[in-house]
Amino acid sequence: MKKTENHNVGYVKTRKICLFRKRLGAMLLAGVLICLTAACGKGEGQQESQDISSVPTEQTETGEPTDPPATPEPETGAETEEPSVEEEPDILEQLGVEIPEKTVDFEELQSGTNKDIYAWIYIPDTKIDYPMLQHPTDNTYYLNYNLDGSRGYPGCIYTEDYNAKDFSDPVTVVYGHNMKNGSMFAGLHKYSDEEYMKEHPYVFIYMEDKLYVYEIFAAYEYSNEHLLYNCDYTQKTQFEKYIKNMETVRDMGKVLREDVEVTAEDKILTLSTCISNKPNNRFLVQCVLLNGE
C-alpha cells in the first residue's frame, strides 16, 4: 500500500512538471512571437523612415527635418541646371520657329522598311519629306539603290560614313537625286529664288529622341568637289576657311541671306543634288543649326 501511494504521488508530481513545462513552452513561444512582431514593425518603420529621408529637406537648428517647400527657390548666386533637350522647343519658340505637327515611327521604319534609316528630313510645303539613310559599308549604295533594296532610281536621301549619324559634325552633307518628276532633292533648285528661300527657311531633321532645326542661308551652284573627303572641319582654321568660301562663291544665281550669321562655332547642314545639264556641278543648299549643341 505504501508503494502504491508513493507511486501515485510520483505520478502527480510528474504530471505537474509536464503541465508546467507545457505552460512554460507556450509562454516562451508567445514571447518569441511578440518579439518578432515588434522587430517586423520596427523594420517597416525604418523602411518608411528611409523613404522619407530620401526627399531633400531643410534642417532646423535641432537637426530635425522639416517639410520640403512646394517650389524650392535657388539662393542668389546658386548654380542652376542647364536646359534639357525637352526645353529646346522653347529656344525655337523664342526664335519664332513654328514646329510642324509630325510624328515619325522609327521602330516601324527600321523593322518594316529599312534598318539603315536613322533620321527624317522635312521641309514644310515642299516635296522634301523623306527618311535619311546611311549604309554601313558602301557610301554610294543609296545613290543607286532604293528603300526596298531594288536597284535604280530614285535612290534614297543619304549621308556617307564621313559623317556621324547624330549630326555632331561641323559640316554634314546630305545627298539626293534631282528627279524630273520633282521628287527627292529636285525641289532644292527652287531655292535659287530669294523669295522662295524666305518663304521656306527651315529644314527639320527628326530623330528618335530629338528634333534638329536648321535655317537656310545660302543656295548656289558648285563644283563636284567632295566636300568632306579632303577636309577636316574639326580643325577650326579649315572650318573658318570653308565658311569664307561659302560667302565668296562666285555664282550669278547665288542666293545668300546676309541676315543669317554663321560662325566657326556653328554646325552646317549642306543639301546636295545634281544639275541636269551640268554633270560636273552640284546645286547646294546650306543651313545653320538653330538648336542643339
C-alpha positions, 0 to 999 in steps of 0.5 A: 500500500505504501508503494502504491501511494508513493507511486501515485504521488510520483505520478502527480508530481510528474504530471505537474512538471509536464503541465508546467513545462507545457505552460512554460513552452507556450509562454516562451513561444508567445514571447518569441512571437511578440518579439518578432512582431515588434522587430517586423514593425520596427523594420517597416518603420525604418523602411518608411523612415528611409523613404522619407529621408530620401526627399531633400529637406531643410534642417532646423537648428535641432537637426530635425527635418522639416517639410520640403517647400512646394517650389524650392527657390535657388539662393542668389548666386546658386548654380542652376541646371542647364536646359534639357533637350525637352526645353529646346522647343522653347529656344525655337519658340523664342526664335519664332520657329513654328514646329510642324505637327509630325510624328515619325515611327522609327521602330516601324521604319527600321523593322518594316522598311529599312534598318539603315534609316536613322533620321527624317528630313522635312521641309514644310510645303515642299516635296522634301519629306523623306527618311535619311539613310546611311549604309554601313559599308558602301557610301554610294549604295543609296545613290543607286539603290532604293528603300526596298533594296531594288536597284535604280532610281530614285535612290534614297536621301543619304549621308556617307560614313564621313559623317556621324549619324547624330549630326555632331559634325561641323559640316554634314552633307546630305545627298539626293537625286534631282528627279524630273518628276520633282521628287527627292532633292529636285525641289532644292533648285527652287531655292535659287529664288530669294523669295522662295528661300524666305518663304521656306527657311527651315529644314527639320531633321527628326530623330528618335529622341530629338528634333534638329532645326536648321535655317537656310542661308545660302543656295548656289551652284558648285563644283563636284568637289567632295566636300568632306573627303579632303577636309577636316572641319574639326580643325577650326582654321579649315572650318573658318576657311570653308565658311569664307568660301561659302560667302565668296562663291562666285555664282550669278544665281547665288542666293545668300541671306546676309541676315543669317550669321554663321560662325566657326562655332556653328554646325552646317547642314549642306543639301546636295543634288545634281544639275541636269545639264551640268554633270560636273556641278552640284546645286547646294543648299546650306543651313545653320543649326538653330538648336542643339549643341 
